[in-house]
């Protein structure tokens, strides 16, 4: 056994020294199961997912949308939908 590993092993006195503390943070990060199935957390999958594209736009146009703050891509999407009549 390497000297470093040996010092770590020797520093563990009881099983409580290696058990995780079951606090709120631990439970927030823990996986949840219903029977054998892992329960997925987070945002559910969209029925109409967005498709990433590469699009070149004029700089002043992008700056104008960005000046409105967060959600500028959604605002561009909404304007395109309106222009297309969708």
PyMOL commands that place a pseudoatom at each C-alpha (Angstrom):
pseudoatom trace, name=CA, resn=UNK, resi=1, chain=A, elem=C, hetatm=0, pos=[0.000, 0.000, 0.000]
pseudoatom trace, name=CA, resn=UNK, resi=2, chain=A, elem=C, hetatm=0, pos=[1.307, 3.447, -0.890]
pseudoatom trace, name=CA, resn=UNK, resi=3, chain=A, elem=C, hetatm=0, pos=[2.207, 5.713, 1.993]
pseudoatom trace, name=CA, resn=UNK, resi=4, chain=A, elem=C, hetatm=0, pos=[-0.523, 8.243, 1.101]
pseudoatom trace, name=CA, resn=UNK, resi=5, chain=A, elem=C, hetatm=0, pos=[-3.191, 5.528, 0.890]
pseudoatom trace, name=CA, resn=UNK, resi=6, chain=A, elem=C, hetatm=0, pos=[-2.024, 4.106, 4.182]
pseudoatom trace, name=CA, resn=UNK, resi=7, chain=A, elem=C, hetatm=0, pos=[-2.325, 7.492, 5.907]
pseudoatom trace, name=CA, resn=UNK, resi=8, chain=A, elem=C, hetatm=0, pos=[-5.865, 7.913, 4.560]
pseudoatom trace, name=CA, resn=UNK, resi=9, chain=A, elem=C, hetatm=0, pos=[-6.830, 4.423, 5.701]
pseudoatom trace, name=CA, resn=UNK, resi=10, chain=A, elem=C, hetatm=0, pos=[-5.337, 5.023, 9.143]
pseudoatom trace, name=CA, resn=UNK, resi=11, chain=A, elem=C, hetatm=0, pos=[-7.212, 8.320, 9.517]
pseudoatom trace, name=CA, resn=UNK, resi=12, chain=A, elem=C, hetatm=0, pos=[-10.570, 6.529, 9.155]
pseudoatom trace, name=CA, resn=UNK, resi=13, chain=A, elem=C, hetatm=0, pos=[-11.408, 5.496, 12.665]
pseudoatom trace, name=CA, resn=UNK, resi=14, chain=A, elem=C, hetatm=0, pos=[-15.078, 4.510, 12.377]
pseudoatom trace, name=CA, resn=UNK, resi=15, chain=A, elem=C, hetatm=0, pos=[-17.606, 3.854, 9.629]
pseudoatom trace, name=CA, resn=UNK, resi=16, chain=A, elem=C, hetatm=0, pos=[-19.228, 7.223, 10.410]
pseudoatom trace, name=CA, resn=UNK, resi=17, chain=A, elem=C, hetatm=0, pos=[-16.076, 8.890, 9.086]
pseudoatom trace, name=CA, resn=UNK, resi=18, chain=A, elem=C, hetatm=0, pos=[-16.787, 7.678, 5.537]
pseudoatom trace, name=CA, resn=UNK, resi=19, chain=A, elem=C, hetatm=0, pos=[-20.591, 7.979, 5.447]
pseudoatom trace, name=CA, resn=UNK, resi=20, chain=A, elem=C, hetatm=0, pos=[-22.008, 10.999, 3.625]
pseudoatom trace, name=CA, resn=UNK, resi=21, chain=A, elem=C, hetatm=0, pos=[-23.849, 13.557, 5.715]
pseudoatom trace, name=CA, resn=UNK, resi=22, chain=A, elem=C, hetatm=0, pos=[-27.504, 13.239, 4.709]
pseudoatom trace, name=CA, resn=UNK, resi=23, chain=A, elem=C, hetatm=0, pos=[-28.341, 16.930, 4.621]
pseudoatom trace, name=CA, resn=UNK, resi=24, chain=A, elem=C, hetatm=0, pos=[-30.597, 18.906, 2.266]
pseudoatom trace, name=CA, resn=UNK, resi=25, chain=A, elem=C, hetatm=0, pos=[-27.799, 19.315, -0.299]
pseudoatom trace, name=CA, resn=UNK, resi=26, chain=A, elem=C, hetatm=0, pos=[-27.257, 15.545, -0.451]
pseudoatom trace, name=CA, resn=UNK, resi=27, chain=A, elem=C, hetatm=0, pos=[-30.968, 14.883, -1.046]
pseudoatom trace, name=CA, resn=UNK, resi=28, chain=A, elem=C, hetatm=0, pos=[-31.178, 17.603, -3.733]
pseudoatom trace, name=CA, resn=UNK, resi=29, chain=A, elem=C, hetatm=0, pos=[-28.378, 15.915, -5.681]
pseudoatom trace, name=CA, resn=UNK, resi=30, chain=A, elem=C, hetatm=0, pos=[-29.481, 12.305, -5.063]
pseudoatom trace, name=CA, resn=UNK, resi=31, chain=A, elem=C, hetatm=0, pos=[-31.078, 10.177, -7.786]
pseudoatom trace, name=CA, resn=UNK, resi=32, chain=A, elem=C, hetatm=0, pos=[-34.717, 9.231, -7.247]
pseudoatom trace, name=CA, resn=UNK, resi=33, chain=A, elem=C, hetatm=0, pos=[-36.137, 5.870, -8.296]
pseudoatom trace, name=CA, resn=UNK, resi=34, chain=A, elem=C, hetatm=0, pos=[-39.669, 4.537, -8.648]
pseudoatom trace, name=CA, resn=UNK, resi=35, chain=A, elem=C, hetatm=0, pos=[-39.056, 0.819, -8.498]
pseudoatom trace, name=CA, resn=UNK, resi=36, chain=A, elem=C, hetatm=0, pos=[-36.162, 0.093, -10.863]
pseudoatom trace, name=CA, resn=UNK, resi=37, chain=A, elem=C, hetatm=0, pos=[-36.812, 3.185, -13.039]
pseudoatom trace, name=CA, resn=UNK, resi=38, chain=A, elem=C, hetatm=0, pos=[-34.758, 6.361, -12.583]
pseudoatom trace, name=CA, resn=UNK, resi=39, chain=A, elem=C, hetatm=0, pos=[-36.999, 9.427, -12.233]
pseudoatom trace, name=CA, resn=UNK, resi=40, chain=A, elem=C, hetatm=0, pos=[-35.666, 12.207, -14.432]
pseudoatom trace, name=CA, resn=UNK, resi=41, chain=A, elem=C, hetatm=0, pos=[-35.509, 15.652, -12.879]
pseudoatom trace, name=CA, resn=UNK, resi=42, chain=A, elem=C, hetatm=0, pos=[-35.489, 19.007, -14.541]
pseudoatom trace, name=CA, resn=UNK, resi=43, chain=A, elem=C, hetatm=0, pos=[-37.477, 20.390, -17.402]
pseudoatom trace, name=CA, resn=UNK, resi=44, chain=A, elem=C, hetatm=0, pos=[-39.712, 17.837, -19.158]
pseudoatom trace, name=CA, resn=UNK, resi=45, chain=A, elem=C, hetatm=0, pos=[-39.042, 17.160, -22.838]
pseudoatom trace, name=CA, resn=UNK, resi=46, chain=A, elem=C, hetatm=0, pos=[-40.875, 19.556, -25.115]
pseudoatom trace, name=CA, resn=UNK, resi=47, chain=A, elem=C, hetatm=0, pos=[-43.480, 18.301, -27.570]
pseudoatom trace, name=CA, resn=UNK, resi=48, chain=A, elem=C, hetatm=0, pos=[-42.143, 20.901, -30.013]
pseudoatom trace, name=CA, resn=UNK, resi=49, chain=A, elem=C, hetatm=0, pos=[-38.362, 21.068, -29.404]
pseudoatom trace, name=CA, resn=UNK, resi=50, chain=A, elem=C, hetatm=0, pos=[-36.296, 23.867, -30.903]
pseudoatom trace, name=CA, resn=UNK, resi=51, chain=A, elem=C, hetatm=0, pos=[-33.904, 23.094, -33.740]
pseudoatom trace, name=CA, resn=UNK, resi=52, chain=A, elem=C, hetatm=0, pos=[-30.469, 24.686, -33.591]
pseudoatom trace, name=CA, resn=UNK, resi=53, chain=A, elem=C, hetatm=0, pos=[-29.501, 26.545, -36.771]
pseudoatom trace, name=CA, resn=UNK, resi=54, chain=A, elem=C, hetatm=0, pos=[-26.708, 28.773, -37.977]
pseudoatom trace, name=CA, resn=UNK, resi=55, chain=A, elem=C, hetatm=0, pos=[-28.051, 32.077, -39.208]
pseudoatom trace, name=CA, resn=UNK, resi=56, chain=A, elem=C, hetatm=0, pos=[-26.161, 35.202, -40.203]
pseudoatom trace, name=CA, resn=UNK, resi=57, chain=A, elem=C, hetatm=0, pos=[-27.911, 38.436, -39.267]
pseudoatom trace, name=CA, resn=UNK, resi=58, chain=A, elem=C, hetatm=0, pos=[-26.853, 42.071, -39.400]
pseudoatom trace, name=CA, resn=UNK, resi=59, chain=A, elem=C, hetatm=0, pos=[-24.947, 43.113, -36.285]
pseudoatom trace, name=CA, resn=UNK, resi=60, chain=A, elem=C, hetatm=0, pos=[-27.228, 46.096, -35.548]
pseudoatom trace, name=CA, resn=UNK, resi=61, chain=A, elem=C, hetatm=0, pos=[-30.296, 43.847, -35.707]
pseudoatom trace, name=CA, resn=UNK, resi=62, chain=A, elem=C, hetatm=0, pos=[-28.833, 41.363, -33.220]
pseudoatom trace, name=CA, resn=UNK, resi=63, chain=A, elem=C, hetatm=0, pos=[-27.721, 44.209, -30.927]
pseudoatom trace, name=CA, resn=UNK, resi=64, chain=A, elem=C, hetatm=0, pos=[-31.253, 45.666, -31.034]
pseudoatom trace, name=CA, resn=UNK, resi=65, chain=A, elem=C, hetatm=0, pos=[-32.800, 42.353, -29.920]
pseudoatom trace, name=CA, resn=UNK, resi=66, chain=A, elem=C, hetatm=0, pos=[-30.100, 41.844, -27.270]
pseudoatom trace, name=CA, resn=UNK, resi=67, chain=A, elem=C, hetatm=0, pos=[-30.716, 45.341, -25.882]
pseudoatom trace, name=CA, resn=UNK, resi=68, chain=A, elem=C, hetatm=0, pos=[-34.102, 44.076, -24.705]
pseudoatom trace, name=CA, resn=UNK, resi=69, chain=A, elem=C, hetatm=0, pos=[-32.345, 41.745, -22.259]
pseudoatom trace, name=CA, resn=UNK, resi=70, chain=A, elem=C, hetatm=0, pos=[-32.688, 38.013, -21.674]
pseudoatom trace, name=CA, resn=UNK, resi=71, chain=A, elem=C, hetatm=0, pos=[-34.933, 36.124, -24.064]
pseudoatom trace, name=CA, resn=UNK, resi=72, chain=A, elem=C, hetatm=0, pos=[-33.705, 37.865, -27.186]
pseudoatom trace, name=CA, resn=UNK, resi=73, chain=A, elem=C, hetatm=0, pos=[-33.570, 34.609, -29.173]
pseudoatom trace, name=CA, resn=UNK, resi=74, chain=A, elem=C, hetatm=0, pos=[-37.192, 33.886, -28.239]
pseudoatom trace, name=CA, resn=UNK, resi=75, chain=A, elem=C, hetatm=0, pos=[-38.180, 37.367, -29.383]
pseudoatom trace, name=CA, resn=UNK, resi=76, chain=A, elem=C, hetatm=0, pos=[-36.477, 36.758, -32.746]
pseudoatom trace, name=CA, resn=UNK, resi=77, chain=A, elem=C, hetatm=0, pos=[-38.288, 33.411, -33.012]
pseudoatom trace, name=CA, resn=UNK, resi=78, chain=A, elem=C, hetatm=0, pos=[-41.640, 35.090, -32.260]
pseudoatom trace, name=CA, resn=UNK, resi=79, chain=A, elem=C, hetatm=0, pos=[-41.022, 37.834, -34.851]
pseudoatom trace, name=CA, resn=UNK, resi=80, chain=A, elem=C, hetatm=0, pos=[-40.122, 35.233, -37.515]
pseudoatom trace, name=CA, resn=UNK, resi=81, chain=A, elem=C, hetatm=0, pos=[-43.262, 33.231, -36.710]
pseudoatom trace, name=CA, resn=UNK, resi=82, chain=A, elem=C, hetatm=0, pos=[-45.381, 36.381, -37.004]
pseudoatom trace, name=CA, resn=UNK, resi=83, chain=A, elem=C, hetatm=0, pos=[-43.757, 37.329, -40.335]
pseudoatom trace, name=CA, resn=UNK, resi=84, chain=A, elem=C, hetatm=0, pos=[-44.362, 33.799, -41.646]
pseudoatom trace, name=CA, resn=UNK, resi=85, chain=A, elem=C, hetatm=0, pos=[-47.984, 33.873, -40.468]
pseudoatom trace, name=CA, resn=UNK, resi=86, chain=A, elem=C, hetatm=0, pos=[-47.537, 30.823, -38.241]
for i in range(1, 86): cmd.bond("trace and resi %d" % i, "trace and resi %d" % (i + 1))
show_as sticks, trace
zoom trace
